[in-house]
């Protein structure tokens, strides 16, 4: 009888009679928890267990305001020149550095200090491994979040919140916050991952046929951006951080006749000169063809004369790393003179931007809206 009771007690401890455990579907939180634990083990033999993962939709300013003090701010780049962040608080950073330099995690709270370049170098492999595993696990589980997180890699450390504000676009972001046990209870820290909330825009195939429409209709509905770049200037980060609204950036006079138009990838499309039409700044396209395009055009294929684009903006900030310049309305007199027929002398400093010889366009000339 006693043997039966002992056997019954052992069966209960082993789980006899309990319902089978429920296996929930995979989520981004579970995938990230596994990715962080595996990355810490792979890179530094560090035990990092995430006690919780929180997912939020945030905007840039609220993310910056909540940045922990003395955290490592790692800029990451994904597909389509999309930028995100990995942020390690001082305790997570200390645990990662201690395990790699001394072989153990010191069992007390680390003193806050500003991260160094060496810290960033020692953390780069861990950051890349987390991003890689997170994307792989999301792909295996066919998670809908995959397009927004795949392809990201560590780029460089940012110095402070001001640098983050100047680097990240003001768009919605998806933020993951992990609270972790590090080194089997030696430390407790946090890790933040930030990705653009919306996935990258899909490229439109040249042979696409959308809803039975023609290829031309599909192409005309595709998103395209053209940036008119007046001048590019490289500055030390310290000078960039000191820029304030109203600051003047020197632009050489010759830049006014060397405006370049660039596509979304930053490749030059054509050249032009700055002028004005009906009181608006405009760019007259020149007949000069960039080398990248000329190589694709046959020697016997004539290049048609370029059109003039009235109203093309010239003070839009170019893509990084180019720096925005002061508004053209703030340029001192004389910098707006264009050489050429009908233009004032380059030495005449009191003239405005020269008018471009373009027929005016009225609202009646525009086509009726479709639909």
C-alpha positions as CSV (number, residue, x, y, z in Angstrom):
1,X,0.0,0.0,0.0
2,X,2.8,2.3,0.9
3,X,4.6,1.6,-2.4
4,X,1.3,2.5,-4.3
5,X,1.1,5.8,-2.5
6,X,4.8,6.7,-3.2
7,X,4.3,5.7,-6.9
8,X,1.2,7.9,-7.1
9,X,3.0,10.9,-5.6
10,X,5.9,10.5,-8.1
11,X,3.4,10.4,-10.9
12,X,1.8,13.6,-9.7
13,X,5.2,15.3,-9.6
14,X,5.9,14.1,-13.1
15,X,2.7,15.7,-14.3
16,X,0.5,12.7,-14.6
17,X,-3.1,13.8,-15.1
18,X,-2.2,17.4,-16.1
19,X,-3.5,18.8,-19.4
20,X,-0.9,19.0,-22.1
21,X,0.9,22.4,-22.2
22,X,-0.4,24.9,-24.7
23,X,2.1,25.9,-27.4
24,X,1.3,29.5,-28.4
25,X,2.1,30.9,-31.8
26,X,5.4,32.6,-32.4
27,X,5.5,36.4,-31.9
28,X,8.0,39.1,-32.6
29,X,8.6,39.4,-28.8
30,X,9.4,35.7,-28.4
31,X,11.6,35.8,-31.5
32,X,13.6,38.8,-30.2
33,X,13.9,37.2,-26.7
34,X,15.5,34.1,-28.3
35,X,17.7,36.2,-30.6
36,X,19.2,38.2,-27.8
37,X,19.9,35.2,-25.6
38,X,21.5,33.3,-28.6
39,X,23.5,36.4,-29.7
40,X,24.9,36.9,-26.2
41,X,26.0,33.3,-26.0
42,X,27.4,33.2,-29.5
43,X,29.4,36.4,-29.3
44,X,30.5,36.6,-25.6
45,X,29.4,33.5,-23.8
46,X,27.1,35.8,-21.8
47,X,23.9,34.6,-20.2
48,X,21.3,37.2,-21.1
49,X,17.7,36.3,-20.3
50,X,14.9,38.7,-21.3
51,X,12.4,38.9,-18.5
52,X,10.0,40.9,-20.7
53,X,9.7,42.4,-24.1
54,X,7.5,45.5,-24.8
55,X,6.6,46.6,-28.3
56,X,5.4,50.2,-28.9
57,X,4.7,52.5,-31.8
58,X,6.6,55.8,-31.2
59,X,7.7,58.9,-33.0
60,X,11.3,60.2,-33.1
61,X,11.0,63.0,-30.5
62,X,9.4,60.8,-27.9
63,X,12.0,58.1,-28.4
64,X,14.8,60.7,-28.0
65,X,13.3,62.1,-24.8
66,X,13.2,58.6,-23.2
67,X,16.8,57.7,-24.1
68,X,18.6,56.4,-20.9
69,X,21.5,58.5,-19.8
70,X,25.0,57.3,-20.8
71,X,23.6,54.7,-23.1
72,X,25.4,53.4,-26.2
73,X,23.5,54.8,-29.2
74,X,24.2,52.5,-32.2
75,X,22.9,53.6,-35.6
76,X,21.8,50.8,-37.9
77,X,21.0,50.8,-41.6
78,X,18.5,48.6,-43.4
79,X,17.3,48.0,-46.9
80,X,16.4,51.1,-49.0
81,X,18.6,53.4,-46.9
82,X,16.3,53.1,-43.9
83,X,17.8,53.8,-40.5
84,X,17.1,52.4,-37.0
85,X,18.8,52.3,-33.6
86,X,20.0,49.8,-31.0
87,X,20.4,51.4,-27.6
88,X,22.2,49.7,-24.7
89,X,21.8,51.1,-21.2
90,X,24.9,51.4,-19.0
91,X,24.3,48.1,-17.2
92,X,23.8,46.0,-20.4
93,X,26.9,47.7,-21.9
94,X,29.0,47.0,-18.7
95,X,28.0,43.4,-18.7
96,X,28.9,42.9,-22.3
97,X,32.3,44.7,-21.9
98,X,33.2,42.9,-18.6
99,X,32.5,39.4,-20.0
100,X,34.7,40.1,-23.0
101,X,37.6,41.7,-21.1
102,X,37.7,39.8,-17.8
103,X,35.7,36.7,-18.5
104,X,33.0,37.4,-15.9
105,X,30.2,39.9,-15.1
106,X,30.9,41.8,-11.9
107,X,28.0,41.2,-9.5
108,X,27.1,44.8,-8.7
109,X,25.7,47.8,-10.5
110,X,28.2,49.6,-12.8
111,X,29.0,53.2,-12.3
112,X,27.5,55.4,-15.1
113,X,30.0,56.7,-17.6
114,X,29.9,58.0,-21.2
115,X,30.4,55.2,-23.7
116,X,33.7,55.2,-25.6
117,X,34.7,54.2,-29.2
118,X,36.2,51.0,-27.7
119,X,32.8,50.2,-26.2
120,X,31.2,50.6,-29.6
121,X,33.7,48.3,-31.3
122,X,33.3,45.6,-28.6
123,X,29.5,45.8,-29.0
124,X,29.3,45.8,-32.8
125,X,29.3,42.0,-33.2
126,X,26.6,41.5,-30.6
127,X,24.4,44.1,-32.2
128,X,24.8,42.6,-35.6
129,X,24.1,39.1,-34.3
130,X,20.9,40.2,-32.6
131,X,19.6,41.9,-35.7
132,X,20.6,38.9,-37.9
133,X,18.9,36.3,-35.6
134,X,15.8,38.4,-35.1
135,X,15.3,38.6,-38.8
136,X,16.0,34.8,-39.3
137,X,13.6,33.8,-36.6
138,X,10.9,36.2,-37.9
139,X,11.3,34.6,-41.4
140,X,11.1,31.1,-40.0
141,X,7.8,31.9,-38.2
142,X,6.5,34.0,-41.2
143,X,5.9,36.9,-38.9
144,X,4.2,40.0,-40.6
145,X,6.8,42.3,-39.0
146,X,9.7,40.7,-41.1
147,X,9.7,43.4,-43.9
148,X,10.3,46.1,-41.4
149,X,13.2,44.5,-39.5
150,X,15.2,42.5,-42.1
151,X,18.5,43.6,-43.5
152,X,19.5,45.9,-40.7
153,X,23.2,46.1,-39.7
154,X,25.3,48.3,-37.3
155,X,26.8,51.4,-38.9
156,X,28.3,53.7,-36.3
157,X,27.8,55.0,-32.8
158,X,26.1,58.4,-32.3
159,X,27.4,60.8,-29.7
160,X,24.2,62.1,-28.1
161,X,20.5,62.8,-28.5
162,X,21.2,65.7,-30.8
163,X,23.0,63.5,-33.3
164,X,20.1,61.0,-33.1
165,X,17.6,63.8,-33.9
166,X,19.7,65.0,-36.9
167,X,20.1,61.4,-38.3
168,X,16.7,59.8,-37.9
169,X,13.7,60.8,-40.1
170,X,10.7,62.2,-38.3
171,X,8.5,59.2,-39.1
172,X,6.7,56.6,-37.0
173,X,8.9,53.8,-35.5
174,X,8.4,50.4,-34.0
175,X,10.3,50.1,-30.7
176,X,11.1,46.9,-28.8
177,X,12.3,47.2,-25.1
178,X,13.8,44.2,-23.4
179,X,14.5,44.0,-19.6
180,X,17.2,41.5,-19.1
181,X,18.9,39.4,-16.4
182,X,22.7,39.5,-17.3
183,X,25.3,37.1,-16.0
184,X,23.0,34.9,-14.0
185,X,21.7,37.7,-11.8
186,X,24.9,39.8,-11.7
187,X,23.3,42.7,-13.4
188,X,19.9,43.8,-14.8
189,X,19.8,46.0,-17.9
190,X,17.7,47.1,-20.8
191,X,18.1,46.9,-24.6
192,X,16.1,49.0,-27.0
193,X,15.6,48.3,-30.8
194,X,14.1,50.9,-33.1
195,X,12.9,50.2,-36.7
196,X,10.9,52.3,-39.1
197,X,7.3,51.3,-38.6
198,X,6.3,51.0,-42.3
199,X,8.1,48.6,-44.6
200,X,10.2,49.9,-47.5
201,X,8.3,50.8,-50.7
202,X,8.3,47.9,-53.2
203,X,9.9,48.5,-56.5
204,X,7.6,48.6,-59.6
205,X,8.6,46.0,-62.2
206,X,8.9,47.3,-65.8
207,X,6.7,44.5,-67.0
208,X,4.0,44.9,-64.3
209,X,0.4,44.8,-65.3
210,X,-1.8,46.3,-62.5
211,X,-5.5,45.6,-62.7
212,X,-5.3,45.0,-66.4
213,X,-3.8,48.5,-67.0
214,X,-0.9,49.2,-69.3
215,X,2.8,49.2,-68.3
216,X,2.8,53.0,-68.9
217,X,-0.1,53.5,-66.4
218,X,1.7,51.4,-63.8
219,X,4.9,53.4,-64.2
220,X,3.1,56.8,-64.0
221,X,1.6,55.6,-60.6
222,X,5.0,54.7,-59.2
223,X,6.5,56.9,-56.5
224,X,9.5,59.0,-57.7
225,X,11.6,61.7,-56.1
226,X,14.0,64.2,-57.7
227,X,16.3,66.3,-55.5
228,X,17.8,69.5,-56.9
229,X,21.2,69.8,-55.1
230,X,22.7,73.3,-55.1
231,X,25.9,72.5,-53.2
232,X,27.3,69.8,-50.9
233,X,29.6,70.7,-48.0
234,X,31.4,68.5,-45.5
235,X,31.7,69.8,-41.9
236,X,33.1,68.3,-38.7
237,X,30.4,66.8,-36.4
238,X,31.2,69.5,-33.8
239,X,30.3,72.3,-36.2
240,X,27.2,70.5,-37.4
241,X,26.0,70.2,-33.8
242,X,26.4,74.0,-33.4
243,X,24.1,74.8,-36.4
244,X,20.9,76.6,-35.4
245,X,18.0,78.1,-37.5
246,X,19.3,81.2,-39.3
247,X,22.9,80.0,-39.5
248,X,24.5,80.7,-42.9
249,X,26.5,78.0,-44.8
250,X,28.8,79.4,-47.4
251,X,27.8,78.6,-51.0
252,X,30.2,79.4,-53.8
253,X,28.9,81.6,-56.7
254,X,29.9,78.9,-59.2
255,X,27.4,76.5,-57.6
256,X,24.5,78.4,-59.1
257,X,25.4,77.2,-62.5
258,X,26.2,73.7,-61.4
259,X,22.9,72.5,-59.9
260,X,22.5,68.7,-60.1
261,X,19.3,66.7,-60.2
262,X,19.5,63.4,-58.4
263,X,17.1,60.4,-58.1
264,X,16.1,58.6,-54.9
265,X,19.3,56.5,-54.9
266,X,21.5,59.6,-55.0
267,X,22.6,59.0,-58.6
268,X,22.9,62.1,-60.8
269,X,20.2,62.4,-63.5
270,X,21.1,65.7,-65.1
271,X,22.6,69.1,-64.6
272,X,21.2,72.6,-64.7
273,X,21.4,76.2,-63.6
274,X,19.5,78.2,-61.0
275,X,17.1,80.9,-62.1
276,X,13.5,82.1,-61.6
277,X,10.2,81.9,-63.4
278,X,7.2,84.1,-62.4
279,X,8.8,85.0,-59.1
280,X,9.6,81.3,-58.2
281,X,13.0,79.7,-58.1
282,X,13.5,77.3,-60.9
283,X,16.2,75.1,-62.5
284,X,16.9,75.1,-66.3
285,X,18.2,71.7,-67.3
286,X,21.3,71.8,-69.4
287,X,22.2,69.7,-72.5
288,X,25.1,68.1,-70.6
289,X,24.5,64.4,-69.9
290,X,26.1,62.7,-66.9
291,X,28.7,60.1,-67.7
292,X,26.6,57.4,-66.1
293,X,23.8,58.0,-68.5
294,X,25.9,58.9,-71.6
295,X,27.5,55.5,-71.4
296,X,24.1,53.9,-71.9
297,X,23.2,56.0,-74.9
298,X,24.3,54.8,-78.3
299,X,26.7,57.0,-80.3
300,X,24.2,57.3,-83.1
301,X,21.3,58.1,-80.8
302,X,20.6,61.8,-80.6
303,X,19.9,63.2,-77.1
304,X,16.8,65.5,-77.2
305,X,17.0,69.0,-75.7
306,X,16.1,69.0,-72.1
307,X,12.9,70.7,-70.8
308,X,12.8,73.4,-68.2
309,X,11.2,72.6,-64.9
310,X,9.6,75.7,-63.4
311,X,9.3,75.8,-59.6
312,X,11.9,73.1,-58.9
313,X,12.9,73.4,-55.2
314,X,16.6,74.0,-54.6
315,X,16.7,74.3,-50.8
316,X,15.4,70.8,-50.0
317,X,17.9,69.0,-47.8
318,X,19.8,66.4,-49.8
319,X,20.2,62.8,-48.6
320,X,22.9,62.1,-46.0
321,X,25.8,62.8,-45.7
322,X,25.1,66.1,-47.5
323,X,24.2,69.0,-45.2
324,X,21.2,71.4,-45.8
325,X,22.1,74.9,-46.8
326,X,20.4,78.1,-45.8
327,X,17.3,79.2,-47.6
328,X,18.0,80.8,-51.0
329,X,16.0,83.8,-49.9
330,X,18.7,84.5,-47.3
331,X,21.6,84.4,-49.8
332,X,23.2,87.8,-50.0
333,X,22.8,89.8,-53.3
334,X,25.1,88.8,-56.0
335,X,25.2,85.1,-55.3
336,X,22.2,84.5,-57.4
337,X,23.7,85.7,-60.7
338,X,23.8,83.2,-63.5
339,X,26.2,83.6,-66.4
340,X,24.9,83.2,-69.9
341,X,22.8,85.0,-72.5
342,X,20.7,87.7,-71.0
343,X,22.2,87.2,-67.5
344,X,23.9,90.0,-65.6
345,X,27.7,90.1,-65.3
346,X,29.2,87.9,-62.7
347,X,30.6,91.1,-61.1
348,X,27.2,92.8,-60.9
349,X,26.3,92.0,-57.2
350,X,22.9,93.9,-57.1
351,X,20.8,91.8,-59.5
352,X,18.3,89.1,-58.5
353,X,18.2,85.6,-60.0
354,X,17.8,85.9,-63.8
355,X,14.5,85.0,-65.3
356,X,14.3,81.8,-67.3
357,X,12.7,82.2,-70.8
358,X,9.7,79.9,-70.2
359,X,6.1,80.5,-71.3
360,X,3.8,81.0,-68.3
361,X,1.5,78.2,-67.2
362,X,-2.0,78.9,-66.1
363,X,-4.4,76.6,-64.2
364,X,-6.5,76.2,-67.3
365,X,-3.5,74.6,-69.1
366,X,-3.4,71.7,-66.5
367,X,-5.2,68.5,-67.3
368,X,-8.4,67.6,-65.5
369,X,-7.9,65.3,-62.5
370,X,-8.5,61.6,-63.0
371,X,-11.4,60.1,-61.1
